[in-house]
Amino acid sequence: MTKLKINSKSVEVDVEDETPLLWVIREHVGLTGTKYGCGVAQCGACTVHLNGEATRSCVLPISAVSEDDEIVTIEGLAEGDTPHPVQSAWAELDVAQCGYCQVGMIMAASSLLNQNADPSDEDIRAEITNICRCGTYPRVLAGVMRAAERMRG
Amino acid sequence: MQATINDAARLSRRSFLGASGAAAGAFTFGFSFPLASPGLARTSAPEVNAWVVVKPDETVVIRIARIEMGQGSLTGLSQLVAEELECDWDKVTFELVKPGKNSARNNVWGRQSTGGSRAIRGSHEYVRKGGATARAMLVEAAAREWGVPAGECSVSKGVITHDASGRSTTYGAVAKAANAITPPDEVILKDPADWTIAGQPVKRIDTMDKLNGALVYSTDVTFPDMLVAVPKACPVHGGKLVSFDASAITNMRGVEHVLRVDDETVAVVADTFWRAKTALDALPIEWDEGENAGVSSETIAEMLREGLTAETPYIGNEAGDAKGVLAGADRVIEADYSFPYLNHAPMEVLSATIRWTPERCEMWGATQVPESALSAMAEAAGLAPEACEVNVTRIGGSFGRRLQSDYVGMATRIARQIPNRYVKMMWTREEDMVQGRFHPVTQCRLRAAVDTDGNLEALHMRISGQSIAAYAFPGAMTENGDPFVFQGLNPDGDETAIGYTIPNLLVDHAMRNPHIRPGAWRGVNLNQNAVYLESFIDEIAHETGQDPLDFRRKLMANHPKHLAVLEAAARGVGWDTPPPEGIHRGLAQIMGFGSYVAAAAEVSVSDGWVKIHRIVAATDPGHVVNPQQVEAQVAGSFVYGLSAMLYGECTVRDGRIEQENFDTYNVMRLDEMPEVEVIAIPSGGFWGGVGEPTIAVAAPAVLNAIFAATGKRVRNMPLQNFDFRANPS
């Protein structure tokens, strides 16, 4: 059995060592907010926070994660009923289209803002490399800016 | 351990937007798998009519028959119903119609098929009538209760008032009685000029669950004791499955079945996707690749090249005598273009969850055509359609891929071999990439005759290449060929007419169908036709020393709507003033899906690095139901269209598609996104589509700007095959 801490809760799963964290989260823990897009760390739909850093979970074997690591998925990003500022900004600007990639976008954006409270347009363009096929990029850019403003107060 | 979706993370719309936020309550409408299915079953209150349910708590549930896959029509259609219903928009929520139910009710919700940018333009009238009829019934119910004429009652935000007696009631209070009222034979729809809900930039009503992970997409469907099937079909389309050695993997953990699905497909079924995929990767499979194993991109190009000069083509547009004028012309300008195979590459791979029993078969999953999914499932299930149902889920992008129901039949054939179990079939990204239904390949030879004053006297466009309809929609073929290959080039009509008057014009098509399976890819045939026509018009302008805008104006006098969007885009980009140092501009316009669109691009090119700085896009869709969603669709169209222009190409070697994932099928990312300004100029009097047409002008506007910058004419997409590279910010 492998012990994990996901969204501040301890869980135990019985999986093969090489199973990527993505599939543990989706199929064994049952949190389907984290998405499969490519399986090769190209698209970022599977982005979670590992100890606060955006991590592409589709290529991270569970054996590389310990029970001391803090894993946060989209389901655990909000503080109770209070959405994360990135989620609020996304709602205000109606960023999502199909929405499938947006959970990964939001996890990437919130991680970026943890490390850089005042990102420039160029910072955001360079740091958020997730793929969106609907074409939400302009509003993603605006959404990160809006969230950054809110987080700085 | 099989936990359910983390309810603690569910966030109400109220907490996102504050108490005054639009449309509180939609979050409660997330799917509650596994026990309830998403659809009509969740409604406890009786309907007023097929489109409207009002619950005792005043929640207004609007039925949505068309598919929402990111384009926003779920909200737009709700606005149209709510506008006529005159309900409180803040209390609107929705539910999705099932095709079996639709069929059982004599297709009361109309066509569910969602493609061709048709969701709103193809249903606006009857959904508005649905809302207006429900309103009339609700008012009549109140009037009867009060014993007053309905004509003396008024409605505002779901509150019915009889001024003379000072009485008032609510939709929720009279909804049950309204259900028994005979609907009026006729209702008068509002003048769009009087709209207060439709036409407004309201936010989508289905956003909240997309932001917290709660929304259940097709691949998220989960049932207790469910199995997951991962299929692999012969990578050479049309090839056959000969054999596989199941014994090599049956001892692998979680594996329960290794199945022959059909003539060309094997599937591994396990307790999880990851275990099924891992076992499938280890499964020895023997294919009979068949006669197409030797086909390559080069042989396909050769096949199409022959069509450029072939006799007896299918003529799509003919005026005057183009060939004769070309034969005697002083000056002929000519060029050959091509357009590659493209994969839709939606973010969510194909999937469907099916439970088959000898008596009944049901699907939970994504489709763009619920009625086709239902019939494909019924056929594969060996059951009558009445014994089947499709529980439509939301889609993580689709762009035309799920117009074909091949994967539904496949999932059913798997589930039928495992009776009484829920089986989720889910493709890998690699399978999705090689078993796509690809944007078809074409080539085009363009020949223009110009006189000494630079007037375009004759144009011959010979298109050679693949027909989508011949493979996917044979019922749409005419005896002469595939009429859809002339999108954007038709002589007239309100769907997709050419915007130029050319005295001698010939547009014809030589159908050449390689074995790679084609499909409608967002924008469909408008994509290549816009590249061919708009790049070549730009070539003629430059060759004859004319400004590309002035040259077009001379040809567009009889096409005021085409011209209006072109002028708007040109004005927006500042065409009449010189661009900033190092910046170069390009234009394109086209009509498709009933709308008129144009784009002006600004680019710079330095040492082969192309940077797309700015796009100004203009669109005239007749009516705009939600301006901020039209803006999102038009801006997003440049991501799809420019991804194709920069990187998009699926190549064929040894009969199979070579690109298997995003590492070799690159797409545009945030760092390459230009600034996009959207100018919507709805001129009224018609209803055009929005989701697709603008894609087509993205590439030619930028390619024309690249020519302006470099003098190099890119006639074969994508740009990455030339000495150009996209320059991130």
Interface residues (C-beta under 8 A of the other chain):
Chain A: N7 V11 E12 V13 E16 T19 P20 W23 R26 E27 H28 V29 G30 L31 T32 G33 T34 K35 Y36 G37 C38 G39 V40 Q42 C43 A45 T73 I74 E75 G76 L77 A78 G80 D81 T82 P83 Q87 S88 W90 A91 E92 D94 A96 Q97 C98 G99 Y100 C101 Q102 V103 I106 D121 E122 I124 R125 A126 I128 T129 N130 I131 C132 R133 C134 G135 T136 Y137 P138 R139 V140 L141
Chain B: M1 Q2 A3 T4 I5 N6 A8 A9 L11 S12 R13 S15 F16 L17 M69 G70 Q71 G72 K203 R204 T207 M208 D209 K210 L211 N212 G213 A214 L215 V216 Y217 T219 D220 T222 V228 R253 T272 F273 W274 R275 A345 P346 M347 E348 V349 R394 I395 G396 G397 S398 F399 T428 R429 Q628 Q629 A632 A635 G636 S637 F638 V639 Y640 S643 N661 F662 D663 V667 M668 R669 L670 D671 M673 E675 V676 P728 S729
